[in-house]
Amino acid sequence: MSHAETLYTLHPAAGATEALVGFADALRYDALTDDVRHYARRHLLDTVGVMIAGAGGDVATRAEAMLAAIRPAGRVPVPGRARRADLLDAAFLGGTAAHGVELDDGYTKGSVHPGCTVVPSVLSIGHARSVSGKALIEAVVAGYEIVTAIGRACHPDLRQRGFHPTGAVSVFGAAVTTGKLRGLPPPALANAFGIAASSAAGLFAFVSGGGDIKRLHAGHAAREGMQAALLAEQGVEGPPGVIEARDGFMQAFAFGRGGKARPIQLPPDVPFGMTDCYIKPNPCCRHIQPAVEALIGLLADEKIATDEVKLVEAETYRIAAEHADTGWDDYASAQLSFPYLMSLALRYRAIRFEHFDEATRRDPVFAELAGRLRVTAPPEIDSLYPRLRPARVTVTTARGKFTRQADEALGSRLVPFGDKALTDKFHGLVAPMLGDARARELAQRLWAIDEVGDATPLVESMAKPQR
């Protein structure tokens, strides 16, 4: 036995890359259940709305300005923007916008945001190739399942090693959707995985400040995943079996040499991951939303005024508690700050976009309110994660102590966010950018996406008119 063979330990996920590629290649719209198709429409609608609203965000706007300074416009429309881009830039700008306002969907069991990389690549390639609505749905489902399957197998280890799962894992979703829509055969799709794995990146250092980079992680993943598939289409090869191989993705990002990987699980052995992805109602970090919702509910039900509150104790899981030291000096960090978000809940009983502007953030009242907060991660709460995202909030007043526990936030399967609420969210995000009539028409067309014969006009309608 050679030295190399003695070092190599076959992971329990052996054959993972082949399984993922085979699943994506074989997935067909006609074989999907009505339930899965409905979830695909929901997440497509939601992500398009967030992309359009996020296009006006500071980081997305600066990213477009950077690109405009170095190369001419392209022909691919970018939702919410007037300037067209090439395929790769459209994916980058769309991903950055989709992750830019903290309202994009996510998958708890992988702590990953699939939509902000899958949907931008689907729209860009779908527009360029004039594919049908059914083909879009097929690609969206394939992308979500690849992201959720890999994310689930690597979580929480990947996050605990300091990586941002959206940047590291979602690159494979963009590669798969691009490959599906461009008709890549399995060997080329496997090469796309191999190439994409070397572009997987994203550090969670933004939790301590500099949150702008978090928005860019999704843009990078959308662009790099698409580029990986386009390179594979040209015959560029990537390392085989890259998900499970020695020195491959799982070893590098989650387990180290000799670690024990959980196996990759795919439908029909497990339910479709897309059906367990959440929709966000509030523009802030999902890890903190259960605590925020528990606090708002307590204040309302017990009729507790802000000035009555002496102490707020939030017991949650460790990854959420790590946001207790995040400040709110900039817009992006404020959306990730446990003390600031709980202070907003105390003062306003809500979390809204306008609460993150500079004038609001600099109000000294928030430093005083944050001083009433204590965040801990007791083992009995932490042990429930990642199956749940729990938070137990206790408010102390002169009248006594009041406690409420939330195991999940609104928008999860446990606490559903209905189709009407989702449509209302979409309209609230899109109407300010495209106008009331266009927002309503676009929502109707997305709900009926399966009937679309050519996606090109639909994607065009998501952009602002060219100046």
C-alpha positions, -999 to 999 in steps of 0.1 A, spaced: 0 0 0 14 34 -10 18 63 13 -9 82 -4 -33 53 1 -26 51 38 -34 88 41 -67 86 23 -98 78 43 -129 71 23 -156 94 36 -192 81 43 -201 105 15 -182 84 -11 -198 89 -45 -214 122 -34 -204 141 -66 -217 114 -89 -250 113 -70 -254 150 -71 -247 152 -108 -269 122 -116 -298 137 -96 -295 171 -113 -292 156 -148 -322 133 -143 -345 159 -127 -375 167 -150 -403 191 -146 -430 165 -154 -418 143 -126 -421 170 -99 -451 169 -76 -475 199 -76 -463 207 -41 -426 210 -52 -436 231 -82 -456 254 -60 -426 259 -37 -405 266 -67 -429 293 -78 -429 308 -43 -392 310 -40 -387 323 -75 -413 350 -68 -397 359 -35 -362 360 -48 -371 382 -78 -388 406 -55 -358 408 -32 -334 412 -62 -354 441 -76 -355 459 -42 -319 450 -35 -307 466 -68 -312 500 -51 -289 490 -22 -256 507 -16 -234 477 -22 -252 466 -54 -251 501 -67 -214 505 -61 -207 471 -76 -225 482 -108 -205 515 -108 -173 495 -105 -182 474 -135 -194 504 -156 -160 520 -150 -140 491 -165 -162 476 -193 -192 484 -215 -227 473 -209 -240 440 -221 -273 426 -234 -286 408 -203 -312 426 -182 -306 427 -144 -337 429 -123 -342 463 -108 -315 479 -129 -315 499 -161 -280 491 -174 -276 457 -191 -247 434 -184 -230 403 -198 -240 369 -184 -213 368 -157 -219 404 -145 -256 399 -145 -253 369 -122 -229 388 -100 -251 419 -97 -282 399 -93 -267 378 -65 -253 408 -47 -287 425 -49 -306 394 -38 -285 391 -7 -282 428 -2 -312 437 20 -314 406 43 -347 395 29 -337 365 8 -348 329 16 -327 303 34 -324 268 45 -320 263 83 -305 228 82 -276 241 61 -276 278 73 -274 287 36 -293 310 12 -300 291 -20 -321 316 -39 -297 345 -41 -273 324 -63 -297 300 -80 -322 325 -92 -298 351 -107 -281 324 -128 -314 309 -139 -327 343 -150 -296 353 -169 -292 320 -187 -329 316 -192 -331 350 -209 -301 343 -231 -314 309 -243 -351 319 -244 -361 288 -223 -396 280 -212 -411 286 -178 -411 249 -171 -374 247 -178 -369 276 -154 -387 257 -127 -367 226 -134 -334 244 -131 -346 263 -99 -355 230 -82 -322 213 -93 -302 243 -79 -320 244 -46 -316 207 -41 -279 207 -48 -274 236 -24 -295 222 4 -281 187 1 -244 199 3 -253 225 30 -271 199 51 -242 175 49 -216 201 60 -236 219 87 -228 232 113 -192 223 109 -186 245 79 -200 276 97 -182 268 129 -149 268 110 -155 304 101 -170 300 66 -202 317 52 -222 288 38 -238 309 12 -205 318 -3 -190 284 1 -219 261 -8 -242 280 -32 -216 282 -59 -226 246 -68 -262 258 -72 -253 283 -98 -231 258 -116 -259 233 -117 -286 257 -129 -263 270 -156 -254 235 -167 -290 223 -167 -302 252 -189 -273 249 -213 -277 212 -217 -244 200 -202 -240 162 -202 -231 146 -168 -193 144 -174 -193 182 -182 -215 189 -152 -191 169 -130 -163 191 -143 -183 222 -135 -185 209 -99 -148 204 -98 -141 239 -111 -167 255 -89 -153 239 -58 -121 259 -62 -141 291 -63 -161 283 -31 -153 311 -6 -166 334 20 -156 341 56 -180 349 85 -157 376 97 -183 402 88 -202 393 121 -176 416 138 -182 445 113 -177 452 76 -210 436 67 -209 448 31 -188 418 21 -216 395 31 -237 409 2 -209 403 -23 -205 366 -12 -238 357 -30 -227 377 -61 -193 360 -62 -210 325 -59 -235 332 -86 -208 344 -110 -182 318 -102 -207 289 -104 -219 301 -137 -184 306 -150 -175 271 -138 -203 256 -160 -193 277 -190 -157 266 -187 -167 230 -184 -188 235 -216 -156 245 -233 -139 213 -222 -120 226 -191 -117 198 -166 -121 199 -128 -110 174 -101 -132 143 -101 -154 135 -71 -145 169 -57 -172 170 -30 -159 139 -12 -123 135 -25 -92 137 -4 -83 175 -3 -118 181 -17 -147 203 -7 -159 185 25 -124 180 39 -114 216 32 -146 233 44 -161 211 70 -143 181 84 -106 180 79 -86 149 72 -100 119 89 -133 136 97 -166 119 94 -188 134 67 -225 129 68 -237 113 36 -253 133 8 -290 127 9 -313 135 -21 -349 129 -31 -367 106 -30 -348 93 0 -354 126 18 -380 153 11 -371 181 -13 -350 206 6 -368 234 -12 -400 226 7 -382 233 39 -367 266 29 -380 296 48 -393 330 35 -381 361 54 -407 387 65 -382 410 82 -350 426 68 -325 413 93 -304 383 102 -325 351 103 -306 338 134 -320 367 155 -355 367 142 -369 341 166 -357 363 196 -371 394 180 -405 379 173 -406 364 208 -399 398 223 -424 417 201 -450 391 210 -443 394 247 -445 431 247 -478 431 229 -495 403 248 -484 415 282 -489 452 273 -454 461 284 -442 496 277 -407 502 267 -399 522 298 -411 494 320 -384 470 307 -355 466 332 -338 436 316 -342 414 284 -326 380 286 -323 362 253 -313 325 255 -305 311 221 -281 288 202 -244 296 200 -242 307 164 -270 332 169 -255 344 203 -222 352 185 -241 382 170 -244 397 205 -211 416 199 -220 430 165 -223 467 164 -245 489 143 -222 516 129 -231 507 93 -262 496 76 -251 460 69 -238 454 104 -269 468 120 -290 441 102 -268 415 118 -266 431 153 -284 412 181 -284 443 204 -296 467 178 -323 444 164 -337 437 199 -336 474 207 -356 481 175 -381 456 187 -383 473 221 -388 507 206 -408 501 175 -423 466 178 -412 460 143 -381 458 120 -383 479 88 -359 492 62 -360 527 75 -348 516 108 -313 511 94 -307 545 80 -278 566 95 -300 590 115 -319 562 132 -287 541 139 -270 571 155 -299 578 179 -283 574 214 -315 557 227 -303 524 211 -271 523 232 -293 527 263 -318 500 252 -290 476 242 -276 480 277 -307 462 290 -300 431 269 -282 399 280 -276 371 254 -265 336 263 -264 302 247 -274 276 273 -267 239 263 -304 229 264 -312 256 238 -280 252 217 -286 215 214 -318 221 194 -298 237 166 -297 231 136 -330 211 138 -346 243 151 -335 279 155 -348 285 191 -348 316 213 -362 319 248 -368 356 258 -375 367 294 -385 403 301 -381 416 336 -403 445 348 -415 458 381 -446 437 376 -425 405 373 -409 383 347 -425 373 314 -410 345 292 -417 333 257 -399 307 235 -399 307 197 -385 275 181 -386 291 146 -394 324 131 -422 334 108 -417 321 73 -407 285 82 -427 254 78 -435 255 115 -447 291 112 -459 295 76 -459 326 55 -489 322 31 -491 330 -6 -511 362 0 -485 374 25 -458 365 0 -475 384 -28 -479 414 -5 -442 413 4 -433 411 -34 -455 441 -42 -441 461 -13 -406 455 -26 -412 459 -63 -437 487 -66 -413 514 -54 -388 503 -80 -410 495 -110 -444 510 -102 -476 496 -89 -490 483 -122 -458 466 -133 -454 450 -98 -488 435 -99 -484 423 -135 -450 407 -128 -464 389 -97 -492 374 -118 -468 363 -145 -444 347 -120 -472 328 -103 -481 314 -137 -445 308 -148 -453 272 -159 -473 286 -188 -445 308 -201 -432 296 -235 -402 320 -237 -387 335 -206 -369 363 -224 -398 389 -223 -405 380 -186 -369 386 -176 -369 419 -196 -399 430 -176 -380 428 -144 -355 455 -154 -359 492 -155 -361 508 -189 -328 516 -205 -318 552 -204 
